[in-house]
Amino acid sequence: MSKLVVRVKILPFDAETNLDEVSKSLSKTVPSGMELNAVSKEPMAFGLYSLLTDFILDDSEGQMDKLEDFLGKTQGVGQFEVVTMSRRSVQIK
């Protein structure tokens, strides 16, 4: 079975958006079948930051749509962009 690793750049809704709160919200409400593996703040310009996140998804139909719906409904998320996507092999024990 394989999994997908999806790196997503998340831009805040506005300049006052607290990205730490957005990060906490993402980790607490991530849908089943996926996990938030990593989050980091990246500087953009003029003191503004974005989030760079790594999600691990099951490699099954509809998971990307589910992730996009989840991100679009998360408070504080203005825009998001899938930066990279790759397969990750999972060893069965």
Backbone as a chain_set.jsonl record, in Angstrom:
{"seq": "MSKLVVRVKILPFDAETNLDEVSKSLSKTVPSGMELNAVSKEPMAFGLYSLLTDFILDDSEGQMDKLEDFLGKTQGVGQFEVVTMSRRSVQIK", "coords": {"N": [[0.854, -1.181, 0.0], [0.484, 2.232, -0.733], [1.182, 5.628, 0.189], [0.427, 9.11, -0.122], [2.456, 11.981, -0.097], [1.844, 15.212, 0.441], [2.741, 18.449, -0.139], [1.764, 21.564, 0.936], [1.324, 24.996, 0.453], [0.15, 27.477, 2.486], [-1.625, 30.421, 2.55], [-2.363, 33.201, 4.645], [-5.653, 34.414, 5.614], [-5.885, 37.175, 6.06], [-3.768, 39.986, 7.011], [-3.844, 40.045, 9.769], [-4.292, 37.489, 10.623], [-3.687, 34.816, 12.788], [-1.235, 32.634, 12.442], [-0.289, 30.567, 14.028], [-2.554, 29.732, 15.382], [-4.06, 28.844, 13.207], [-2.474, 26.69, 12.412], [-2.728, 25.008, 14.68], [-5.473, 24.491, 14.53], [-5.601, 23.103, 12.095], [-4.172, 20.754, 12.739], [-5.783, 19.645, 14.733], [-8.211, 19.104, 13.498], [-7.892, 17.527, 11.267], [-9.0, 15.49, 8.603], [-10.169, 12.028, 8.613], [-8.099, 9.378, 7.377], [-5.98, 10.848, 6.617], [-3.021, 12.644, 7.645], [-1.447, 15.342, 9.384], [1.751, 15.976, 8.866], [3.978, 17.717, 9.049], [4.65, 21.153, 9.852], [5.601, 24.406, 9.035], [6.562, 27.829, 9.433], [6.942, 30.194, 6.913], [8.714, 32.974, 5.723], [7.253, 35.602, 3.784], [6.883, 38.399, 2.679], [7.426, 41.769, 3.784], [7.052, 41.314, 6.55], [5.069, 39.413, 6.59], [3.858, 36.045, 6.778], [3.676, 32.634, 5.603], [2.259, 29.325, 5.773], [3.942, 26.271, 5.481], [3.065, 23.131, 4.79], [3.019, 19.591, 5.345], [1.121, 16.966, 4.338], [0.009, 13.648, 4.852], [-1.553, 11.333, 2.915], [-3.938, 8.72, 2.258], [-3.477, 6.73, -0.61], [-5.844, 6.907, -2.432], [-8.879, 7.195, -4.309], [-10.342, 10.409, -4.415], [-9.139, 11.555, -2.184], [-7.5, 13.857, -2.477], [-9.408, 15.778, -3.179], [-10.859, 15.788, -0.804], [-8.913, 16.792, 0.952], [-8.533, 19.369, -0.15], [-11.11, 20.461, 0.203], [-11.221, 20.449, 3.003], [-9.112, 22.251, 3.664], [-10.075, 24.58, 2.438], [-12.255, 25.17, 4.034], [-11.219, 25.728, 6.491], [-10.84, 28.011, 9.082], [-9.175, 31.092, 8.746], [-7.554, 30.405, 6.677], [-6.585, 31.724, 3.698], [-5.731, 31.404, 0.943], [-4.482, 28.529, -0.804], [-1.904, 26.384, -2.049], [-0.907, 23.553, -3.791], [2.256, 22.422, -3.57], [4.11, 20.325, -3.984], [3.779, 16.816, -4.736], [4.118, 13.47, -3.87], [4.732, 9.911, -3.944], [4.82, 7.69, -1.19], [6.233, 4.847, 0.095], [4.892, 2.313, 2.164], [5.82, 0.093, 4.592], [4.631, -3.13, 5.209], [4.06, -4.805, 8.135]], "CA": [[0.0, 0.0, 0.0], [1.281, 3.456, -0.748], [0.588, 6.865, 0.697], [0.863, 10.318, -0.804], [2.94, 13.094, 0.704], [1.419, 16.42, -0.269], [3.217, 19.689, 0.463], [0.818, 22.637, 0.622], [1.627, 26.334, 0.959], [-1.104, 28.097, 2.923], [-1.548, 31.86, 2.776], [-3.376, 33.621, 5.614], [-6.822, 35.133, 5.115], [-5.504, 38.59, 6.058], [-2.518, 40.257, 7.729], [-4.04, 39.85, 11.205], [-4.523, 36.073, 10.9], [-2.695, 34.172, 13.64], [-0.892, 31.363, 11.794], [-0.152, 29.528, 15.054], [-3.91, 29.223, 15.602], [-4.419, 28.09, 12.003], [-1.726, 25.437, 12.503], [-3.389, 24.181, 15.71], [-6.766, 24.079, 13.993], [-5.352, 22.07, 11.085], [-3.757, 19.49, 13.365], [-6.874, 19.104, 15.541], [-9.404, 18.758, 12.727], [-7.528, 16.844, 10.019], [-9.95, 14.406, 8.332], [-9.68, 10.651, 8.678], [-7.426, 8.954, 6.153], [-4.824, 11.701, 6.366], [-2.407, 13.223, 8.836], [-0.584, 16.498, 9.205], [3.063, 15.456, 9.239], [4.901, 18.804, 9.38], [4.199, 22.527, 9.617], [6.614, 25.428, 9.311], [6.254, 29.185, 8.984], [7.887, 30.669, 5.908], [8.529, 34.415, 5.458], [6.862, 35.981, 2.421], [7.365, 39.761, 2.45], [6.89, 42.825, 4.648], [6.658, 40.766, 7.84], [3.996, 38.429, 6.44], [4.307, 34.659, 6.723], [2.768, 31.595, 5.121], [2.534, 28.018, 6.353], [4.315, 25.199, 4.578], [2.574, 21.942, 5.493], [3.115, 18.282, 4.705], [0.04, 16.055, 4.679], [0.139, 12.282, 4.356], [-2.885, 10.87, 2.533], [-4.073, 7.416, 1.622], [-3.472, 6.832, -2.069], [-7.129, 6.407, -2.912], [-9.661, 8.187, -5.042], [-11.08, 11.411, -3.665], [-8.415, 12.101, -1.038], [-7.076, 15.234, -2.755], [-10.608, 16.614, -3.071], [-11.152, 15.87, 0.624], [-7.926, 17.709, 1.523], [-8.831, 20.724, -0.627], [-12.321, 20.909, 0.893], [-10.826, 20.697, 4.39], [-8.332, 23.49, 3.735], [-10.943, 25.692, 2.063], [-13.209, 25.443, 5.111], [-10.501, 26.034, 7.726], [-10.83, 29.441, 9.366], [-7.865, 31.709, 8.697], [-6.89, 30.053, 5.422], [-7.021, 32.581, 2.599], [-5.478, 30.653, -0.282], [-3.505, 27.461, -0.632], [-1.358, 25.878, -3.299], [-0.158, 22.308, -3.689], [3.6, 22.69, -4.068], [4.603, 19.045, -4.501], [3.071, 15.605, -4.333], [4.896, 12.286, -4.221], [4.311, 8.671, -3.293], [5.664, 7.175, -0.121], [5.952, 3.428, 0.322], [4.683, 1.926, 3.543], [6.139, -1.323, 4.781], [3.64, -3.895, 5.961], [4.757, -5.652, 9.118]], "C": [[0.889, 1.23, 0.0], [0.46, 4.623, -0.203], [1.12, 8.004, -0.162], [1.37, 11.313, 0.227], [2.665, 14.349, -0.119], [1.905, 17.638, 0.506], [2.327, 20.822, -0.031], [1.306, 23.939, 1.25], [0.299, 27.018, 1.248], [-0.855, 29.567, 3.212], [-2.653, 32.274, 3.741], [-4.505, 34.403, 4.951], [-6.543, 36.633, 5.03], [-4.258, 38.764, 6.925], [-2.633, 40.013, 9.229], [-4.249, 38.381, 11.584], [-3.366, 35.498, 11.704], [-2.392, 32.783, 13.064], [-0.658, 30.237, 12.795], [-1.517, 28.9, 15.343], [-4.391, 28.404, 14.404], [-3.743, 26.723, 12.035], [-2.352, 24.485, 13.517], [-4.714, 23.645, 15.194], [-6.602, 22.971, 12.958], [-5.029, 20.728, 11.733], [-4.886, 18.843, 14.167], [-8.028, 18.56, 14.711], [-9.11, 18.032, 11.423], [-8.462, 15.643, 9.804], [-9.323, 13.017, 8.448], [-9.083, 10.255, 7.329], [-6.247, 9.82, 5.79], [-4.27, 12.193, 7.689], [-1.556, 14.425, 8.446], [0.776, 16.102, 9.746], [4.028, 16.55, 9.679], [4.285, 20.148, 9.038], [5.365, 23.455, 9.913], [6.126, 26.768, 8.776], [7.348, 29.617, 8.027], [7.654, 32.165, 5.686], [8.168, 34.66, 4.0], [7.455, 37.348, 2.1], [6.724, 40.701, 3.466], [6.377, 42.295, 5.986], [5.513, 39.77, 7.779], [4.59, 37.031, 6.282], [3.239, 33.782, 6.077], [3.112, 30.318, 5.883], [2.92, 27.06, 5.243], [4.005, 23.903, 5.317], [2.791, 20.694, 4.659], [1.985, 17.409, 5.235], [0.357, 14.68, 4.107], [-1.271, 11.751, 4.155], [-2.829, 9.425, 2.078], [-4.101, 7.635, 0.115], [-4.746, 6.186, -2.606], [-7.913, 7.553, -3.535], [-10.388, 9.131, -4.091], [-10.333, 12.045, -2.509], [-7.944, 13.539, -1.272], [-8.261, 16.191, -2.668], [-10.968, 16.839, -1.608], [-10.196, 16.853, 1.309], [-8.234, 19.15, 1.116], [-10.087, 21.283, 0.031], [-12.013, 21.29, 2.336], [-10.084, 22.021, 4.525], [-9.193, 24.708, 3.423], [-11.909, 26.097, 3.155], [-12.538, 25.812, 6.432], [-10.401, 27.541, 7.91], [-9.398, 29.96, 9.386], [-7.087, 31.398, 7.434], [-7.46, 30.929, 4.316], [-6.926, 31.847, 1.276], [-4.51, 29.535, 0.053], [-3.104, 26.952, -2.007], [-0.611, 24.582, -3.018], [1.193, 22.547, -4.357], [4.195, 21.431, -4.69], [3.72, 17.916, -4.001], [3.936, 14.422, -4.766], [4.345, 11.076, -3.479], [5.324, 8.288, -2.243], [5.271, 5.732, 0.116], [5.819, 3.171, 1.811], [4.969, 0.444, 3.656], [5.068, -1.97, 5.626], [4.385, -4.847, 6.875], [4.007, -6.924, 9.377]], "O": [[1.927, 1.257, 0.661], [-0.769, 4.589, -0.15], [2.138, 7.867, -0.84], [0.779, 11.467, 1.296], [3.185, 14.519, -1.222], [1.533, 17.839, 1.662], [2.152, 21.023, -1.233], [1.658, 23.979, 2.429], [-0.564, 27.126, 0.377], [0.012, 29.917, 4.013], [-3.766, 31.752, 3.664], [-4.337, 34.974, 3.874], [-6.914, 37.286, 4.054], [-3.757, 37.799, 7.503], [-1.621, 39.795, 9.895], [-4.37, 38.07, 12.769], [-2.202, 35.673, 11.343], [-3.204, 31.866, 13.188], [-0.812, 29.067, 12.447], [-1.624, 27.688, 15.527], [-5.056, 27.383, 14.576], [-4.369, 25.712, 11.72], [-2.492, 23.292, 13.247], [-5.039, 22.475, 15.399], [-7.373, 22.011, 12.944], [-5.551, 19.691, 11.323], [-4.941, 17.618, 14.27], [-8.746, 17.664, 15.154], [-9.984, 17.93, 10.562], [-8.685, 14.864, 10.73], [-8.103, 12.863, 8.388], [-9.511, 10.735, 6.279], [-5.579, 9.579, 4.785], [-4.947, 12.165, 8.717], [-1.025, 14.508, 7.338], [0.937, 15.912, 10.951], [4.823, 16.333, 10.594], [3.514, 20.281, 8.087], [6.041, 23.303, 10.93], [5.38, 26.832, 7.799], [8.535, 29.429, 8.296], [6.514, 32.584, 5.482], [8.703, 34.016, 3.098], [8.418, 37.447, 1.339], [5.616, 40.455, 3.944], [5.369, 42.782, 6.497], [5.033, 39.324, 8.821], [5.676, 36.858, 5.729], [2.063, 34.142, 6.016], [4.14, 30.247, 6.557], [2.293, 27.043, 4.184], [4.609, 23.611, 6.349], [2.753, 20.733, 3.429], [1.904, 17.145, 6.435], [0.906, 14.565, 3.011], [-2.079, 11.719, 5.083], [-1.806, 8.959, 1.576], [-4.679, 8.608, -0.371], [-4.73, 5.083, -3.153], [-7.627, 8.727, -3.301], [-10.971, 8.705, -3.095], [-10.839, 12.989, -1.902], [-7.988, 14.356, -0.352], [-8.129, 17.294, -2.139], [-11.338, 17.946, -1.217], [-10.617, 17.651, 2.146], [-8.199, 20.051, 1.954], [-10.124, 22.462, 0.382], [-12.477, 22.317, 2.833], [-10.397, 22.823, 5.405], [-9.06, 25.748, 4.068], [-12.343, 27.248, 3.201], [-13.221, 26.17, 7.391], [-9.942, 28.259, 7.022], [-8.514, 29.338, 9.976], [-6.079, 32.043, 7.145], [-8.657, 30.889, 4.029], [-7.922, 31.689, 0.571], [-3.807, 29.584, 1.062], [-3.846, 27.067, -2.982], [0.221, 24.522, -2.112], [1.267, 22.836, -5.552], [4.725, 21.474, -5.8], [3.019, 18.037, -2.996], [4.426, 14.383, -5.894], [3.593, 11.207, -2.513], [6.523, 8.529, -2.387], [4.094, 5.432, 0.317], [6.548, 3.746, 2.619], [4.424, -0.364, 2.904], [4.648, -1.419, 6.644], [5.243, -5.608, 6.428], [4.45, -7.75, 10.175]]}, "num_chains": 1, "name": "protein.A"}
